[in-house]
Amino acid sequence: MTQVSMTVNGKAASGEVEGRTLLVQFLREDMGLTGTHVGCDTSQCGACVVHVNGEAVKACTMFAIEADGAEVATIEGQANADGSLNVIQQAFQDHHGLQCGFCTPGMVMSAAALLKDNPKPTEAEVRHYLDGNICRCTGYHNIVKAIMAASGQDVAALAAE
């Protein structure tokens, strides 16, 4: 067992893990942060996207010991300080960018990373960036609309799929 310590959503977190413990397992099982989902076990679906030191990563592809000393942000840390939805979460709600909600945490975390790096992406850039996220319920159109709206852009002109 190895001791790991990191900052998760602005709070100190630590625990003992086996070397093979994935970051997603540590977050879900040890930290109780179950918003980060395991959807495929093959790193293709993106349901486990979190931010490590400001970069979007699939938590199923990273060992917990690799995050030792890191700043980790999960979906649970995305709300505003008063507990209200942040602009991306609100846009997902307003533009029906979710259905069952299973992929939503990963989509929101990916959207946050995209908008941090590219505050005004085009529709094509949003679609390209979401290549690593799978949604089995929607046609992605409302997810793209939500991200475009969160970026402050007019979504009325988006073509329907």
LOPA-975544 format. One record per residue: residue number from 1; residue in three letters; x, y, z of N, C-alpha, C in turn. Coordinates in pm, 1 decimal, padded with zeros to 6 digits. Layout:
# residues N
   n res     n_xx     n_yy     n_zz    ca_xx    ca_yy    ca_zz     c_xx     c_yy     c_zz
 NUM Ala        X        Y        Z        X        Y        Z        X        Y        Z
...
# end
This chain:
# residues 161
   n res     n_xx     n_yy     n_zz    ca_xx    ca_yy    ca_zz     c_xx     c_yy     c_zz
   1 Met  00084.8 -00118.7  00000.0  00000.0  00000.0  00000.0  00089.0  00124.6  00000.0
   2 Thr  00042.0  00226.1 -00066.9  00114.7  00351.4 -00077.0  00024.1  00465.5 -00033.5
   3 Gln  00076.9  00555.5  00043.8  00002.1  00674.1  00086.6  00001.9  00776.2 -00026.9
   4 Val -00116.1  00828.9 -00061.8 -00127.2  00936.0 -00160.3 -00199.1  01053.5 -00096.6
   5 Ser -00157.6  01171.6 -00136.3 -00221.5  01295.0 -00091.0 -00239.1  01385.3 -00211.4
   6 Met -00353.0  01447.7 -00219.0 -00381.3  01540.6 -00328.2 -00485.5  01639.7 -00279.9
   7 Thr -00507.3  01740.6 -00357.9 -00614.0  01835.5 -00329.9 -00727.2  01803.8 -00426.7
   8 Val -00842.5  01770.0 -00374.0 -00957.7  01735.1 -00456.0 -01066.1  01838.3 -00432.7
   9 Asn -01101.3  01909.1 -00538.4 -01203.6  02014.6 -00530.3 -01170.8  02115.0 -00421.2
  10 Gly -01041.4  02148.5 -00410.2 -00997.1  02250.9 -00316.2 -00974.8  02204.0 -00174.3
  11 Lys -00994.3  02074.8 -00147.6 -00978.0  02022.1 -00012.0 -00871.4  01913.4 -00010.6
  12 Ala -00793.6  01910.1  00094.9 -00690.7  01807.0  00109.4 -00757.2  01670.0  00117.1
  13 Ala -00698.0  01574.4  00046.8 -00748.4  01437.1  00046.8 -00629.5  01343.4  00048.7
  14 Ser -00641.9  01235.4  00123.1 -00534.3  01137.3  00125.8 -00591.2  01000.5  00155.1
  15 Gly -00510.7  00901.1  00126.4 -00552.3  00764.1  00153.0 -00442.0  00668.4  00115.3
  16 Glu -00461.5  00544.2  00151.6 -00367.0  00439.8  00114.5 -00424.5  00362.7 -00003.1
  17 Val -00341.3  00341.7 -00105.0 -00386.6  00273.2 -00225.5 -00285.5  00166.9 -00266.5
  18 Glu -00333.8  00069.2 -00337.7 -00245.4 -00025.5 -00402.6 -00189.3  00043.6 -00526.5
  19 Gly -00077.3 -00001.2 -00574.0 -00016.8  00058.2 -00692.4 -00105.0  00053.4 -00815.0
  20 Arg -00192.0 -00044.9 -00821.3 -00280.0 -00060.9 -00937.9 -00410.8  00016.4 -00927.0
  21 Thr -00433.9  00088.3 -00817.2 -00558.5  00161.7 -00798.4 -00566.2  00278.0 -00896.7
  22 Leu -00671.3  00280.0 -00973.4 -00691.6  00388.2 -01069.0 -00743.8  00512.4 -00997.2
  23 Leu -00716.8  00627.4 -01055.3 -00765.4  00751.8 -00996.8 -00917.3  00749.3 -00983.1
  24 Val -00987.2  00697.3 -01082.5 -01133.4  00691.9 -01075.7 -01178.6  00606.8 -00957.2
  25 Gln -01109.0  00498.2 -00928.6 -01143.9  00414.4 -00813.4 -01119.8  00489.0 -00682.8
  26 Phe -01006.4  00557.7 -00674.3 -00974.7  00633.4 -00554.0 -01081.2  00740.1 -00529.1
  27 Leu -01118.4  00813.0 -00633.4 -01218.0  00919.4 -00618.3 -01353.6  00863.4 -00577.0
  28 Arg -01396.4  00757.8 -00640.4 -01528.0  00700.1 -00612.8 -01531.0  00623.4 -00480.3
  29 Glu -01436.2  00533.4 -00462.7 -01441.7  00440.3 -00349.7 -01382.5  00497.4 -00221.1
  30 Asp -01272.7  00570.0 -00232.0 -01208.1  00623.0 -00111.9 -01259.9  00762.1 -00074.8
  31 Met -01285.3  00844.1 -00173.9 -01329.6  00980.8 -00147.9 -01481.6  00995.2 -00150.5
  32 Gly -01552.3  00894.6 -00199.3 -01698.1  00900.9 -00204.8 -01751.6  00996.3 -00310.0
  33 Leu -01668.6  01031.4 -00407.6 -01709.1  01124.7 -00513.1 -01757.0  01043.7 -00633.4
  34 Thr -01881.2  01002.8 -00628.3 -01933.8  00909.6 -00727.3 -01985.0  00975.2 -00854.9
  35 Gly -01968.5  01104.5 -00868.6 -02007.4  01171.5 -00992.0 -01916.6  01135.4 -01107.6
  36 Thr -01794.1  01097.5 -01079.4 -01701.6  01051.9 -01182.3 -01737.2  00906.9 -01211.2
  37 His -01785.6  00879.9 -01332.5 -01838.6  00748.6 -01364.9 -01737.9  00660.1 -01437.7
  38 Val -01757.4  00530.9 -01424.5 -01683.4  00431.9 -01502.6 -01783.8  00375.8 -01601.4
  39 Gly -01760.4  00403.4 -01728.8 -01859.1  00363.0 -01828.1 -01815.1  00254.1 -01921.3
  40 Cys -01684.4  00236.2 -01938.2 -01642.6  00141.6 -02041.1 -01522.8  00055.7 -02002.8
  41 Asp -01443.0  00097.5 -01908.8 -01320.9  00026.7 -01870.0 -01217.8  00019.3 -01981.6
  42 Thr -01235.2  00096.3 -02086.9 -01139.1  00094.5 -02198.1 -01092.9  00234.3 -02236.0
  43 Ser -01126.3  00333.9 -02159.6 -01089.6  00474.8 -02179.9 -01147.5  00536.0 -02306.5
  44 Gln -01258.8  00482.7 -02354.8 -01318.1  00536.9 -02476.3 -01438.7  00626.6 -02452.1
  45 Cys -01508.0  00610.5 -02338.7 -01637.3  00678.1 -02324.7 -01629.1  00818.9 -02266.7
  46 Gly -01527.4  00850.0 -02186.7 -01513.6  00983.5 -02131.0 -01599.6  01013.2 -02009.7
  47 Ala -01672.7  00914.8 -01957.7 -01757.9  00937.8 -01840.5 -01675.7  00967.3 -01715.4
  48 Cys -01546.0  00937.7 -01720.4 -01460.3  00953.7 -01602.0 -01369.7  01077.1 -01609.8
  49 Val -01398.1  01169.8 -01700.0 -01311.0  01286.0 -01716.2 -01311.0  01372.3 -01589.8
  50 Val -01191.1  01402.2 -01542.5 -01166.6  01494.2 -01431.9 -01054.2  01586.8 -01476.3
  51 His -01023.6  01686.1 -01397.0 -00909.8  01773.6 -01426.1 -00799.7  01744.8 -01325.6
  52 Val -00679.6  01723.7 -01375.4 -00562.2  01703.7 -01291.0 -00464.0  01814.4 -01326.0
  53 Asn -00436.2  01898.4 -01227.4 -00349.8  02014.9 -01248.8 -00397.4  02096.9 -01368.1
  54 Gly -00529.0  02112.0 -01378.9 -00588.0  02197.1 -01481.6 -00606.6  02133.2 -01617.5
  55 Glu -00568.2  02007.9 -01633.8 -00581.2  01939.6 -01762.2 -00686.7  01830.2 -01752.6
  56 Ala -00768.9  01817.4 -01856.7 -00869.0  01711.5 -01860.2 -00799.6  01578.2 -01881.5
  57 Val -00831.5  01482.0 -01795.6 -00777.9  01346.7 -01810.6 -00890.2  01246.4 -01784.4
  58 Lys -00876.5  01130.8 -01844.1 -00968.9  01021.2 -01815.7 -00913.7  00950.5 -01693.7
  59 Ala -00988.7  00957.4 -01585.1 -00942.0  00905.3 -01456.6 -00928.4  00753.7 -01456.3
  60 Cys -00979.8  00687.8 -01559.5 -00963.1  00542.6 -01569.2 -00830.5  00506.4 -01634.4
  61 Thr -00757.5  00606.6 -01681.0 -00628.2  00580.4 -01746.3 -00510.9  00626.4 -01660.7
  62 Met -00538.6  00669.4 -01540.5 -00434.2  00724.9 -01453.9 -00439.2  00655.0 -01319.1
  63 Phe -00323.3  00615.7 -01270.6 -00317.0  00555.9 -01137.8 -00327.9  00665.5 -01032.8
  64 Ala -00386.5  00633.1 -00919.8 -00400.2  00729.5 -00811.0 -00264.0  00781.2 -00766.3
  65 Ile -00162.8  00695.3 -00767.0 -00030.3  00740.3 -00723.0  00029.9  00842.5 -00818.7
  66 Glu -00015.7  00843.6 -00943.9  00031.0  00944.2 -01039.2 -00025.6  01081.9 -01005.7
  67 Ala -00134.3  01085.0 -00931.9 -00196.4  01212.3 -00892.9 -00148.8  01258.8 -00755.4
  68 Asp -00054.0  01187.7 -00696.3 -00001.5  01227.7 -00566.1  00053.8  01369.6 -00575.5
  69 Gly  00006.2  01456.9 -00489.6  00049.4  01596.8 -00488.0 -00022.6  01686.7 -00587.6
  70 Ala -00114.7  01631.1 -00664.0 -00182.8  01707.3 -00770.2 -00307.6  01778.4 -00719.1
  71 Glu -00353.3  01872.4 -00799.1 -00482.6  01938.7 -00781.1 -00580.6  01864.5 -00871.4
  72 Val -00683.6  01806.7 -00814.5 -00782.1  01730.5 -00890.3 -00917.9  01798.4 -00876.6
  73 Ala -00986.0  01814.3 -00987.3 -01121.1  01871.6 -00986.7 -01216.5  01768.9 -01046.5
  74 Thr -01327.4  01747.3 -00977.0 -01429.8  01654.9 -01024.6 -01559.6  01732.3 -01046.4
  75 Ile -01658.8  01663.9 -01097.4 -01788.5  01727.8 -01120.5 -01846.5  01784.3 -00991.5
  76 Glu -01818.2  01719.6 -00877.8 -01871.8  01767.8 -00750.8 -01817.6  01905.6 -00713.6
  77 Gly -01704.5  01944.4 -00770.7 -01645.6  02073.6 -00740.4 -01676.1  02182.2 -00841.8
  78 Gln -01768.0  02156.6 -00933.9 -01793.5  02252.2 -01041.6 -01900.3  02356.7 -01010.0
  79 Ala -01983.5  02331.1 -00914.4 -02090.0  02427.2 -00881.4 -02029.6  02557.0 -00829.0
  80 Asn -02106.3  02661.5 -00833.0 -02064.6  02789.5 -00777.1 -02051.1  02776.8 -00625.5
  81 Ala -01983.7  02871.1 -00564.2 -01959.8  02867.7 -00419.3 -02089.1  02860.3 -00338.3
  82 Asp -02196.3  02917.0 -00391.3 -02323.9  02913.9 -00319.0 -02403.9  02786.4 -00345.9
  83 Gly -02345.5  02695.3 -00422.3 -02411.8  02568.7 -00451.7 -02495.0  02569.2 -00578.7
  84 Ser -02511.0  02685.2 -00639.6 -02588.0  02690.9 -00764.0 -02504.2  02635.5 -00879.5
  85 Leu -02572.5  02597.3 -00985.2 -02503.8  02541.8 -01100.8 -02411.5  02645.3 -01163.5
  86 Asn -02294.8  02599.9 -01211.9 -02208.3  02692.5 -01283.3 -02264.9  02714.3 -01423.6
  87 Val -02202.8  02798.8 -01502.0 -02258.0  02837.3 -01631.4 -02269.8  02717.3 -01725.1
  88 Ile -02176.0  02624.9 -01720.4 -02182.4  02507.5 -01808.4 -02294.3  02414.5 -01763.3
  89 Gln -02300.3  02387.0 -01635.6 -02407.1  02300.8 -01583.6 -02544.6  02360.8 -01613.5
  90 Gln -02558.8  02490.5 -01594.3 -02686.5  02556.4 -01620.4 -02721.8  02548.2 -01767.9
  91 Ala -02621.8  02563.8 -01854.8 -02647.2  02554.2 -01999.2 -02690.8  02412.9 -02037.9
  92 Phe -02631.1  02311.1 -01975.6 -02674.4  02173.6 -02001.2 -02820.7  02157.2 -01960.6
  93 Gln -02859.4  02215.3 -01849.5 -02999.0  02206.8 -01806.3 -03089.1  02285.8 -01900.6
  94 Asp -03051.8  02407.8 -01931.3 -03135.1  02495.4 -02013.5 -03154.2  02444.4 -02155.8
  95 His -03053.2  02377.1 -02209.8 -03057.3  02333.5 -02350.0 -03074.5  02182.7 -02364.4
  96 His -03119.5  02119.6 -02257.1 -03150.1  01975.8 -02258.8 -03030.7  01893.6 -02308.9
  97 Gly -02911.7  01926.4 -02255.7 -02788.8  01858.8 -02296.0 -02764.5  01729.7 -02219.7
  98 Leu -02868.0  01675.5 -02158.4 -02852.7  01548.9 -02087.2 -02984.9  01474.5 -02092.1
  99 Gln -02974.4  01345.7 -02082.5 -03096.1  01265.0 -02069.1 -03081.3  01176.3 -01947.0
 100 Cys -03014.6  01063.1 -01960.3 -03002.1  00977.1 -01842.1 -02902.5  01035.4 -01742.5
 101 Gly -02809.5  01116.5 -01788.8 -02713.9  01183.2 -01701.1 -02584.9  01108.0 -01677.5
 102 Phe -02573.1  00985.2 -01727.4 -02454.1  00906.1 -01699.7 -02328.1  00969.8 -01758.8
 103 Cys -02334.0  01018.4 -01879.9 -02217.0  01079.3 -01943.9 -02197.6  01224.8 -01904.3
 104 Thr -02299.8  01285.0 -01845.1 -02299.5  01429.2 -01820.5 -02180.2  01479.6 -01740.5
 105 Pro -02139.2  01416.0 -01631.4 -02022.0  01467.5 -01559.6 -01897.7  01477.2 -01648.7
 106 Gly -01872.7  01373.2 -01726.1 -01757.7  01376.0 -01816.2 -01772.1  01481.6 -01924.2
 107 Met -01895.0  01497.9 -01975.4 -01920.3  01600.2 -02077.0 -01896.7  01739.7 -02019.5
 108 Val -01947.2  01764.1 -01899.6 -01929.9  01894.7 -01835.3 -01781.6  01921.9 -01809.7
 109 Met -01710.1  01821.9 -01761.7 -01567.1  01840.8 -01734.1 -01488.9  01862.9 -01863.1
 110 Ser -01524.8  01791.8 -01968.8 -01459.6  01814.1 -02098.3 -01492.8  01953.1 -02151.3
 111 Ala -01619.1  01992.9 -02138.8 -01659.9  02126.5 -02183.6 -01583.4  02234.5 -02108.3
 112 Ala -01565.7  02216.5 -01978.2 -01492.1  02315.7 -01899.0 -01348.3  02327.0 -01947.0
 113 Ala -01286.5  02214.0 -01979.5 -01148.7  02216.6 -02030.0 -01142.8  02285.6 -02166.2
 114 Leu -01238.0  02254.8 -02251.8 -01242.7  02318.2 -02383.5 -01257.7  02468.9 -02370.5
 115 Leu -01355.5  02512.6 -02290.6 -01381.8  02655.9 -02279.5 -01269.8  02731.0 -02208.4
 116 Lys -01194.1  02661.6 -02125.2 -01076.9  02724.2 -02063.3 -00971.3  02755.0 -02170.4
 117 Asp -00952.3  02660.0 -02261.4 -00851.1  02675.0 -02366.4 -00901.0  02752.1 -02488.4
 118 Asn -01031.0  02744.6 -02513.3 -01090.3  02806.3 -02631.4 -01226.0  02864.2 -02591.3
 119 Pro -01228.1  02987.8 -02539.8 -01351.6  03044.9 -02485.2 -01466.0  03062.5 -02584.9
 120 Lys -01437.2  03069.3 -02712.5 -01541.6  03087.3 -02814.9 -01523.6  02985.7 -02928.2
 121 Pro -01541.1  02857.1 -02898.3 -01520.3  02756.4 -03002.7 -01632.5  02758.5 -03105.6
 122 Thr -01599.4  02711.8 -03224.1 -01701.8  02693.0 -03326.5 -01774.6  02561.9 -03297.2
 123 Glu -01886.2  02543.4 -03364.1 -01959.2  02417.6 -03348.2 -01870.2  02299.5 -03385.7
 124 Ala -01795.8  02312.3 -03493.7 -01705.5  02204.3 -03537.4 -01597.9  02176.8 -03432.6
 125 Glu -01546.1  02280.7 -03369.9 -01444.1  02261.1 -03266.3 -01501.4  02190.5 -03144.3
 126 Val -01624.0  02223.6 -03107.6 -01688.8  02155.9 -02994.3 -01706.1  02008.3 -03027.4
 127 Arg -01758.2  01980.1 -03145.3 -01779.8  01840.4 -03184.9 -01647.8  01763.4 -03188.5
 128 His -01545.3  01825.0 -03239.6 -01413.6  01759.1 -03244.2 -01361.1  01732.9 -03103.1
 129 Tyr -01375.4  01829.7 -03014.8 -01324.2  01815.4 -02878.7 -01397.0  01705.0 -02802.6
 130 Leu -01523.6  01684.7 -02832.8 -01602.2  01582.5 -02763.6 -01583.5  01442.9 -02822.8
 131 Asp -01491.7  01427.9 -02917.4 -01465.7  01298.0 -02977.9 -01439.8  01188.3 -02875.5
 132 Gly -01380.5  01221.5 -02762.3 -01347.4  01122.9 -02660.8 -01457.6  01098.6 -02559.3
 133 Asn -01575.8  01152.4 -02582.7 -01689.7  01135.6 -02491.3 -01805.2  01071.3 -02567.0
 134 Ile -01860.5  00967.8 -02509.0 -01972.0  00899.0 -02572.3 -02099.3  00922.0 -02491.4
 135 Cys -02205.4  00957.5 -02562.9 -02338.6  00967.3 -02504.3 -02426.3  00868.8 -02580.2
 136 Arg -02490.3  00781.8 -02506.5 -02573.1  00680.5 -02570.5 -02719.3  00722.9 -02582.0
 137 Cys -02754.9  00836.9 -02524.9 -02895.8  00878.9 -02524.3 -02926.8  00988.7 -02624.9
 138 Thr -02839.4  01085.7 -02637.6 -02870.7  01202.9 -02721.3 -02801.1  01192.6 -02855.4
 139 Gly -02834.7  01280.8 -02942.8 -02767.2  01290.5 -03071.3 -02656.2  01393.6 -03067.2
 140 Tyr -02614.8  01434.6 -02950.6 -02508.9  01532.0 -02926.3 -02549.7  01675.4 -02958.6
 141 His -02654.1  01694.1 -03036.1 -02689.6  01829.1 -03078.0 -02713.4  01920.9 -02957.9
 142 Asn -02790.3  01875.2 -02860.6 -02819.3  01960.6 -02745.0 -02697.5  01977.3 -02654.6
 143 Ile -02610.4  01880.0 -02651.9 -02484.9  01894.1 -02577.1 -02400.5  02003.8 -02640.7
 144 Val -02390.3  02001.7 -02772.6 -02315.0  02105.1 -02844.7 -02380.0  02241.3 -02822.3
 145 Lys -02513.6  02247.9 -02831.6 -02584.1  02373.9 -02804.9 -02553.6  02424.8 -02664.8
 146 Ala -02553.1  02336.0 -02568.3 -02526.3  02376.2 -02429.9 -02386.6  02434.5 -02416.1
 147 Ile -02288.9  02371.2 -02477.4 -02150.8  02420.5 -02468.0 -02137.5  02553.6 -02540.5
 148 Met -02199.5  02565.6 -02655.0 -02196.6  02693.1 -02727.6 -02263.5  02803.2 -02643.9
 149 Ala -02375.4  02770.8 -02581.0 -02444.6  02868.5 -02496.1 -02357.8  02906.0 -02376.3
 150 Ala -02290.7  02808.5 -02317.8 -02203.8  02836.4 -02202.2 -02089.4  02928.0 -02241.9
 151 Ser -02052.4  02926.2 -02368.8 -01945.0  03013.3 -02416.1 -01997.7  03153.3 -02448.8
 152 Gly -02127.3  03172.7 -02430.7 -02186.5  03305.0 -02454.9 -02226.4  03328.0 -02599.6
 153 Gln -02227.7  03223.3 -02679.5 -02260.2  03237.7 -02820.5 -02408.5  03207.2 -02845.0
 154 Asp -02462.2  03265.7 -02950.4 -02603.0  03245.7 -02987.2 -02618.7  03104.7 -03043.5
 155 Val -02708.4  03027.9 -02986.4 -02727.7  02891.1 -03032.6 -02847.6  02876.9 -03126.6
 156 Ala -02918.8  02985.1 -03150.4 -03036.4  02980.1 -03236.9 -02999.2  02940.8 -03380.4
 157 Ala -02878.2  02975.0 -03420.9 -02836.1  02949.5 -03557.7 -02783.9  02808.4 -03580.5
 158 Leu -02767.5  02730.4 -03475.0 -02715.3  02595.4 -03492.0 -02814.4  02511.0 -03570.4
 159 Ala -02764.3  02441.4 -03669.3 -02850.5  02355.4 -03751.6 -02890.3  02233.0 -03670.7
 160 Ala -03014.2  02191.5 -03690.2 -03060.2  02069.9 -03622.2 -02996.6  01949.2 -03689.5
 161 Glu -02966.3  01849.2 -03607.3 -02908.7  01725.7 -03662.2 -03016.0  01642.0 -03725.1
# end
